[in-house]
Amino acid sequence: MSNLKQYREKAQITQASLAERVGMTQGAIAHYENGRRTPGLNEARELVAALNALGADCDLDAVFPVAEAAA
């Protein structure tokens, strides 16, 4: 699961505003936040860059942590 929602809220931006900023739909942002979908590497980088431009002070691993391997 991503930490996108926490960082988006820290940046005080709506899903729709973030989506517009990176050229995605609000629905895509919602899916990423809820773990229904995972963005590709380029999309994840765009999201992190947008969040940082808004003052969130985060990196790729913080927003999209690597999932633990199943035992």
VENPE-V222829 format. One line per field, one symbol per residue. phi: phi as a letter, one per 20 degrees, with the letter a starting at -180 (. if undefined). psi: psi as a letter, one per 40 degrees, with the letter a starting at -180 (. if undefined). burial: + if it has 16 or more other ideal C-beta (glycine too) atoms within 10 Angstrom, else -. Layout:
phi->???
psi->???
burial->???
//
This chain:
phi->.edgffffffelcfgfffgffdmdeffffffffemfccffgffffffffffffenflbcgffecfffffff
psi->iifdddddddefiidddddddefiiddddddddeedihiidddddddddddddeedgiiddddgihiihi.
burial->-+-++-++--+-+-+--++-++-+---+++-++-----+---++-+++-++--+-+-+----++-------
//
